[in-house]
Amino acid sequence: YSGGATCPSLLLEPSRTNLAPYSEYIEGLALTDLTPTPNATISPEGLQNAYKVLTGTAGSEQIAAADTSTTGNVKTQSVYIKEDSGVQWIRLIQLRSGFSNSASTWFDIQNGVKGSKEQNGTTSVVDDATKIEDAGNGWYRLTLVCTDSTNNTNFDTRVRTAIANGSGTRVSNGSYFVWGYQMESDASYPTSYIPNHSGGSVTRGADDASNTNTIDSDNDFTFYFESTLIPENFGGKYFDNQSNGYLSGYNIGGSNLRHRYSGTNYGFTAPEGVFKYLIRKDSTNMKFYLNGVLEYTITTLPTGTNDLELLGGKVHKTLLFPEALSDADCITLTTL
């Protein structure tokens, strides 16, 4: 996963539901004044399964899908669009109860630029999360995030053309390519594409990362962990062998890091924000470093195979070395 990462990393996402009944079969959605052509070009997934839609002359064209969920007053609508002929501006719209409570944003699919917005009634655009992203090969992913101050949960979505930025007039006799229609409920930002061919909704399970039975505590090792502290929703274990009485991780529901062995706790308050944490073991002792500082040294050592578990939180990086790094290297590696 790239996303600006400078080394190999994992994209771990929460569970999300695509409420759009058909994400690729555009004819399964509600179409007005549009002529759809299936398999017209290569989609962002590299298959020839994207639709071309041709607008008519009535000036009323749109693609629509209703959100009938009952959770969350923040909705994220996203769709992949590629320019074809006569269409420069695409308008995404979310309606809470008709246009009296609605919000929309215009997107320039020629230049990859987000345009103006319109807000009515109690429904508003979440500006920072609403965006246009280059998906390669002329494709853009358009995302509109809206919220309703009345905590209403049912939104409808629209995709329309526009003759100009901020205009409500639609394009006649124009065309564009479309793929990957998605509507996520109780969602303040878009997650990666969730294919839906069901006619209903599809839920993707939450991602997690675990790597068990990889640390042989009878040998030397160094385990490095970089994360952002989220004490209110993270009670994770980093390095665990309960049968040997050893645990390192967060206190459940608290803001402490702790190291526990044979009933003894070694703990300290973890700082807010990003922290760098390291466990180093050699044949005589085990050392714990936090943000460039040696916090504890213990001589009672774990034995056997221990499990490495990474649960929740904002995990930025983990490294496991099959050797005990020097004290100087441990300080360098953990210094913010």
WOZI-V667558 format. One record per residue. RES is the residue in three letters. PSI is psi in whole degrees, 0 to 359 (none if undefined). OMEGA is omega in whole degrees, -180 to 180 (* if undefined). Layout:
((RES,PSI,OMEGA) (RES,PSI,OMEGA))
This chain:
((TYR,132,-176) (SER,268,176) (GLY,28,-180) (GLY,359,-180) (ALA,142,179) (THR,359,176) (CYS,166,-180) (PRO,137,-177) (SER,171,-179) (LEU,140,170) (LEU,109,-180) (LEU,119,-172) (GLU,155,176) (PRO,169,174) (SER,134,178) (ARG,157,-180) (THR,130,171) (ASN,111,-177) (LEU,346,176) (ALA,124,-171) (PRO,333,176) (TYR,120,-178) (SER,336,-179) (GLU,331,179) (TYR,82,-173) (ILE,330,178) (GLU,342,177) (GLY,349,176) (LEU,176,-179) (ALA,113,-178) (LEU,138,177) (THR,127,175) (ASP,39,179) (LEU,143,173) (THR,110,-177) (PRO,143,175) (THR,114,-177) (PRO,159,174) (ASN,43,-174) (ALA,338,-179) (THR,174,-179) (ILE,129,-180) (SER,175,177) (PRO,342,178) (GLU,3,175) (GLY,9,178) (LEU,154,178) (GLN,76,-176) (ASN,17,178) (ALA,147,179) (TYR,148,163) (LYS,133,177) (VAL,132,180) (LEU,125,180) (THR,149,180) (GLY,204,-178) (THR,359,-176) (ALA,347,-179) (GLY,28,-178) (SER,18,-173) (GLU,149,173) (GLN,158,167) (ILE,134,-175) (ALA,149,173) (ALA,139,-179) (ALA,140,175) (ASP,112,-178) (THR,21,-180) (SER,165,-179) (THR,21,179) (THR,139,169) (GLY,130,177) (ASN,13,173) (VAL,125,-176) (LYS,140,179) (THR,118,179) (GLN,132,179) (SER,152,180) (VAL,148,177) (TYR,129,-178) (ILE,142,175) (LYS,138,-179) (GLU,145,173) (ASP,284,-176) (SER,124,171) (GLY,3,-179) (VAL,119,176) (GLN,323,-174) (TRP,130,173) (ILE,136,179) (ARG,121,172) (LEU,138,-176) (ILE,141,167) (GLN,133,-178) (LEU,130,178) (ARG,317,174) (SER,75,-175) (GLY,182,-175) (PHE,352,176) (SER,336,173) (ASN,89,-175) (SER,164,177) (ALA,146,-178) (SER,161,177) (THR,143,178) (TRP,145,-179) (PHE,135,178) (ASP,108,-176) (ILE,0,170) (GLN,320,-174) (ASN,358,178) (GLY,43,-175) (VAL,138,173) (LYS,134,-179) (GLY,215,-175) (SER,176,179) (LYS,163,175) (GLU,136,-179) (GLN,137,-179) (ASN,140,176) (GLY,230,-175) (THR,358,-176) (THR,134,-176) (SER,161,179) (VAL,135,171) (VAL,101,-168) (ASP,313,-173) (ASP,328,-177) (ALA,344,179) (THR,124,-169) (LYS,168,172) (ILE,131,-176) (GLU,137,178) (ASP,119,180) (ALA,7,178) (GLY,153,176) (ASN,35,178) (GLY,356,-179) (TRP,146,172) (TYR,143,170) (ARG,120,180) (LEU,133,-178) (THR,129,174) (LEU,121,177) (VAL,126,-178) (CYS,157,176) (THR,154,180) (ASP,127,-174) (SER,346,178) (THR,4,-177) (ASN,25,175) (ASN,144,-172) (THR,351,-175) (ASN,115,180) (PHE,149,167) (ASP,154,-180) (THR,150,177) (ARG,146,167) (VAL,121,-179) (ARG,160,169) (THR,168,175) (ALA,145,-179) (ILE,344,179) (ALA,166,176) (ASN,129,179) (GLY,359,-178) (SER,144,174) (GLY,0,179) (THR,128,-177) (ARG,164,-175) (VAL,132,173) (SER,141,175) (ASN,42,173) (GLY,172,180) (SER,156,175) (TYR,167,178) (PHE,147,-176) (VAL,146,-179) (TRP,151,170) (GLY,52,180) (TYR,130,-175) (GLN,140,176) (MET,117,-178) (GLU,132,-177) (SER,150,-179) (ASP,46,-171) (ALA,117,-177) (SER,1,176) (TYR,158,-179) (PRO,144,169) (THR,179,-179) (SER,163,-172) (TYR,133,178) (ILE,101,-180) (PRO,139,179) (ASN,114,178) (HIS,19,-167) (SER,337,-170) (GLY,351,176) (GLY,230,177) (SER,158,178) (VAL,131,-180) (THR,130,174) (ARG,134,180) (GLY,158,178) (ALA,145,176) (ASP,147,168) (ASP,172,-179) (ALA,125,174) (SER,144,-180) (ASN,100,-172) (THR,156,175) (ASN,43,-179) (THR,349,-179) (ILE,117,175) (ASP,104,-174) (SER,350,175) (ASP,345,-179) (ASN,168,177) (ASP,148,174) (PHE,164,171) (THR,127,180) (PHE,121,-178) (TYR,140,-176) (PHE,126,178) (GLU,130,-173) (SER,174,169) (THR,128,-177) (LEU,124,174) (ILE,77,-171) (PRO,334,-175) (GLU,341,-178) (ASN,23,-176) (PHE,120,176) (GLY,53,-167) (GLY,160,174) (LYS,137,178) (TYR,323,-170) (PHE,114,-162) (ASP,130,164) (ASN,90,-175) (GLN,331,180) (SER,331,176) (ASN,4,175) (GLY,21,-175) (TYR,134,179) (LEU,140,173) (SER,128,-180) (GLY,198,177) (TYR,147,163) (ASN,137,-180) (ILE,123,177) (GLY,6,-179) (GLY,189,-179) (SER,29,-179) (ASN,145,161) (LEU,145,178) (ARG,153,175) (HIS,126,-175) (ARG,131,175) (TYR,126,178) (SER,44,175) (GLY,356,180) (THR,130,177) (ASN,135,171) (TYR,108,-172) (GLY,163,176) (PHE,158,180) (THR,126,179) (ALA,144,-179) (PRO,157,174) (GLU,154,178) (GLY,202,-177) (VAL,136,173) (PHE,157,178) (LYS,126,-170) (TYR,140,-175) (LEU,138,172) (ILE,127,-180) (ARG,127,-180) (LYS,133,168) (ASP,199,-173) (SER,347,-175) (THR,332,-178) (ASN,171,175) (MET,133,-177) (LYS,146,-179) (PHE,124,-178) (TYR,143,174) (LEU,121,176) (ASN,47,174) (GLY,4,-177) (VAL,134,173) (LEU,113,-176) (GLU,315,-177) (TYR,151,169) (THR,126,179) (ILE,149,-178) (THR,353,174) (THR,113,-168) (LEU,147,174) (PRO,159,178) (THR,165,176) (GLY,194,-178) (THR,131,180) (ASN,153,-178) (ASP,143,174) (LEU,118,-178) (GLU,129,177) (LEU,112,-172) (LEU,119,173) (GLY,191,180) (GLY,180,176) (LYS,96,-177) (VAL,122,-179) (HIS,319,-176) (LYS,143,169) (THR,143,177) (LEU,138,177) (LEU,119,180) (PHE,134,178) (PRO,41,180) (GLU,164,176) (ALA,112,178) (LEU,159,178) (SER,160,178) (ASP,319,-180) (ALA,319,178) (ASP,322,180) (CYS,319,178) (ILE,316,180) (THR,316,-175) (LEU,328,-175) (THR,356,180) (THR,129,179) (LEU,none,*))
